[in-house]
Amino acid sequence: MFINWSRRELNLKIVYYGPALSGKTTNLEQIFKRVDARRRSDLVSLKTSEDRTLFFDFMQLELGKIAGLTPKIQLYTVPGQVYYEATRKLVLNGVDGVVFVADSQPRRLRDNLESWDSLKRHLEAYNRSLQVVPLVIQLNKRDSPFPISAEMFQRQIRATSYPIVRATAIEGTGVLDTLKAIVTSVVARVEQEMVSNTRASRTAAARS
């Protein structure tokens, strides 16, 4: 979270994280198509010749006011390939919320688990954890034959407390539901932090 007081802007960062080809970039492409052009920036994508994300995708959304500030939601994806590990860690720096995009195909379960573990590891490197960073799980590719159930996925990653959205991002199904869920969670956390900071400031002023 970064506040530009001169412009009355609240900058929030949401990262779409997950294994390669799970649908992270597709989510941003669908959001780009479905959100009013007056409320979003262009979509910037850096890809390889094979149409794989090389560094990250980026797009910015504008919402209504929060405590007199204009929120600017910055959406990022990370490359899923293992050899871009350092890049994934870098993109997570300063994150306010995470969408974990999992692939529902049973054969991708190990890839999902490895990506989940790397997410936790990278957050810990910044002294953050999934206990404090808002997170929504998107089970993507529900149109696949015999997709894994949400219950099975939760058992495999040993996490049952996070909201799950079932999606088929290539068709747009579940994409905006996922975005709404993570933005709601991030905004709630930010409002909570702002109230806590205000109280702390008032307490410090009263003591001085």
C-alpha positions as CSV (number, residue, x, y, z in Angstrom):
1,M,0.0,0.0,0.0
2,F,1.3,3.4,-1.0
3,I,-0.6,6.7,-0.4
4,N,0.2,9.7,-2.6
5,W,-1.2,12.4,-0.4
6,S,-0.7,15.2,-2.9
7,R,-2.9,13.5,-5.4
8,R,-5.1,11.8,-2.8
9,E,-4.4,8.4,-4.4
10,L,-4.3,5.0,-2.6
11,N,-2.1,2.6,-4.6
12,L,-2.8,-1.1,-4.0
13,K,-1.0,-4.1,-5.6
14,I,-2.7,-7.4,-6.4
15,V,-0.6,-10.2,-7.8
16,Y,-2.0,-13.2,-9.8
17,Y,0.3,-16.1,-8.8
18,G,0.3,-19.8,-9.9
19,P,2.0,-22.4,-12.0
20,A,2.8,-22.0,-15.7
21,L,-0.2,-22.0,-18.1
22,S,-2.8,-21.9,-15.2
23,G,-4.5,-18.9,-16.7
24,K,-3.0,-15.9,-14.9
25,T,-2.6,-13.8,-18.1
26,T,-6.0,-14.9,-19.4
27,N,-7.6,-13.4,-16.2
28,L,-6.1,-10.0,-16.9
29,E,-7.1,-10.2,-20.6
30,Q,-10.7,-11.0,-19.6
31,I,-10.7,-8.2,-17.1
32,F,-9.3,-5.8,-19.7
33,K,-12.2,-6.7,-22.1
34,R,-14.9,-6.5,-19.5
35,V,-14.1,-3.4,-17.5
36,D,-15.0,0.1,-18.7
37,A,-12.1,1.6,-20.5
38,R,-12.5,4.8,-18.5
39,R,-11.7,2.8,-15.3
40,R,-8.6,0.9,-16.5
41,S,-5.3,1.4,-18.1
42,D,-3.9,-0.4,-21.1
43,L,-2.8,-4.0,-20.5
44,V,1.0,-4.4,-20.7
45,S,2.3,-7.9,-21.4
46,L,5.9,-9.0,-21.9
47,K,5.8,-12.4,-23.6
48,T,8.2,-14.8,-25.3
49,S,7.8,-15.9,-28.9
50,E,5.8,-18.9,-27.7
51,D,3.2,-16.5,-26.1
52,R,4.4,-17.3,-22.6
53,T,4.7,-14.5,-20.0
54,L,8.4,-13.5,-19.8
55,F,8.4,-11.0,-16.9
56,F,4.9,-9.9,-15.9
57,D,1.6,-8.5,-17.1
58,F,0.3,-5.3,-15.6
59,M,-3.0,-3.3,-15.6
60,Q,-4.4,-0.6,-13.3
61,L,-8.0,-0.1,-12.3
62,E,-9.7,2.8,-10.6
63,L,-12.5,2.4,-8.0
64,G,-14.6,4.6,-5.8
65,K,-13.3,6.6,-2.8
66,I,-11.9,5.1,0.4
67,A,-11.5,7.6,3.2
68,G,-11.4,10.4,0.7
69,L,-8.7,8.7,-1.3
70,T,-9.0,7.3,-4.9
71,P,-7.9,3.7,-5.0
72,K,-5.7,2.6,-7.9
73,I,-5.6,-1.2,-8.1
74,Q,-2.5,-2.4,-9.8
75,L,-2.9,-6.0,-11.2
76,Y,0.2,-8.0,-11.9
77,T,0.9,-11.6,-13.0
78,V,4.0,-13.6,-12.5
79,P,5.7,-16.0,-14.9
80,G,4.9,-19.6,-13.9
81,Q,8.1,-21.2,-15.3
82,V,10.5,-22.5,-12.7
83,Y,13.5,-20.7,-14.2
84,Y,11.8,-17.3,-13.4
85,E,11.8,-17.9,-9.7
86,A,13.7,-14.7,-8.9
87,T,11.2,-12.7,-11.0
88,R,8.2,-14.2,-9.2
89,K,9.7,-13.2,-5.9
90,L,10.5,-9.6,-7.1
91,V,6.9,-9.1,-8.3
92,L,5.6,-10.0,-4.9
93,N,7.5,-7.2,-3.2
94,G,5.0,-4.8,-1.6
95,V,1.9,-7.0,-2.5
96,D,-1.4,-6.1,-0.8
97,G,-3.3,-9.2,-2.0
98,V,-2.8,-12.4,-4.0
99,V,-5.0,-14.4,-6.3
100,F,-3.6,-18.0,-6.5
101,V,-4.6,-19.3,-9.9
102,A,-4.6,-23.1,-9.7
103,D,-5.0,-25.5,-12.7
104,S,-8.0,-27.9,-12.1
105,Q,-6.5,-30.7,-14.2
106,P,-5.5,-33.6,-12.0
107,R,-2.2,-34.0,-13.8
108,R,-1.2,-30.4,-12.7
109,L,-1.7,-31.1,-9.0
110,R,2.1,-31.3,-8.3
111,D,2.7,-28.1,-10.2
112,N,0.0,-26.4,-8.1
113,L,1.6,-27.6,-4.9
114,E,5.1,-26.5,-6.0
115,S,3.8,-23.0,-6.9
116,W,1.9,-22.7,-3.6
117,D,5.0,-23.6,-1.6
118,S,7.1,-21.0,-3.6
119,L,4.4,-18.4,-2.9
120,K,4.7,-19.0,0.8
121,R,8.5,-19.0,0.6
122,H,8.7,-15.7,-1.3
123,L,6.3,-13.9,1.1
124,E,8.4,-15.1,4.0
125,A,11.5,-13.5,2.4
126,Y,9.6,-10.2,2.8
127,N,8.6,-11.0,6.4
128,R,5.0,-11.6,5.2
129,S,2.7,-14.6,5.4
130,L,-0.6,-15.9,4.0
131,Q,-2.0,-15.3,7.5
132,V,-1.9,-11.6,7.0
133,V,-1.9,-11.1,3.2
134,P,-5.4,-11.3,1.7
135,L,-5.7,-14.3,-0.7
136,V,-8.3,-15.8,-2.9
137,I,-7.9,-19.1,-4.7
138,Q,-9.2,-19.4,-8.2
139,L,-9.7,-23.0,-9.4
140,N,-9.4,-22.4,-13.1
141,K,-10.0,-24.6,-16.1
142,R,-13.2,-26.1,-14.7
143,D,-14.1,-27.1,-18.3
144,S,-11.3,-29.8,-18.2
145,P,-12.3,-33.5,-18.0
146,F,-12.6,-34.6,-14.4
147,P,-11.4,-31.4,-12.7
148,I,-10.2,-31.8,-9.1
149,S,-12.7,-30.8,-6.5
150,A,-12.2,-27.7,-4.3
151,E,-12.2,-30.0,-1.2
152,M,-9.4,-32.1,-2.7
153,F,-7.3,-29.1,-3.6
154,Q,-7.8,-27.6,-0.1
155,R,-6.6,-30.9,1.5
156,Q,-3.6,-31.1,-0.8
157,I,-2.3,-27.6,0.1
158,R,-3.5,-28.0,3.7
159,A,-5.5,-24.7,3.6
160,T,-9.2,-24.5,4.1
161,S,-9.7,-20.9,5.3
162,Y,-9.3,-19.1,1.9
163,P,-12.2,-18.3,-0.4
164,I,-12.3,-20.4,-3.6
165,V,-13.8,-19.3,-6.9
166,R,-14.4,-21.8,-9.6
167,A,-13.5,-20.4,-13.0
168,T,-13.0,-21.0,-16.7
169,A,-11.0,-17.9,-17.4
170,I,-10.7,-18.4,-21.2
171,E,-14.5,-18.0,-21.3
172,G,-14.6,-15.3,-18.7
173,T,-16.4,-17.4,-16.2
174,G,-15.5,-16.6,-12.6
175,V,-12.9,-13.9,-13.6
176,L,-14.8,-10.9,-12.3
177,D,-16.0,-12.9,-9.3
178,T,-12.4,-13.6,-8.4
179,L,-11.4,-9.9,-8.9
180,K,-14.3,-8.7,-6.7
181,A,-13.4,-11.2,-4.0
182,I,-9.8,-10.2,-3.7
183,V,-10.5,-6.4,-4.1
184,T,-13.1,-6.7,-1.3
185,S,-10.7,-8.5,0.9
186,V,-7.8,-6.1,0.3
187,V,-9.9,-3.0,0.8
188,A,-11.3,-4.4,4.1
189,R,-7.7,-5.0,5.3
190,V,-6.6,-1.5,4.2
191,E,-9.5,0.2,6.0
192,Q,-8.7,-1.8,9.1
193,E,-5.0,-0.7,8.9
194,M,-6.0,2.9,8.4
195,V,-8.3,2.9,11.4
196,S,-5.6,1.3,13.5
197,N,-3.0,3.8,12.4
198,T,-5.3,6.7,13.1
199,R,-6.0,5.4,16.6
200,A,-2.3,4.9,17.2
201,S,-1.5,8.5,16.0
202,R,-4.2,9.9,18.3
203,T,-2.9,7.9,21.3
204,A,0.7,9.1,20.6
205,A,-0.5,12.7,20.3
206,A,-2.4,12.5,23.6
207,R,0.6,11.1,25.4
208,S,2.9,13.9,24.1
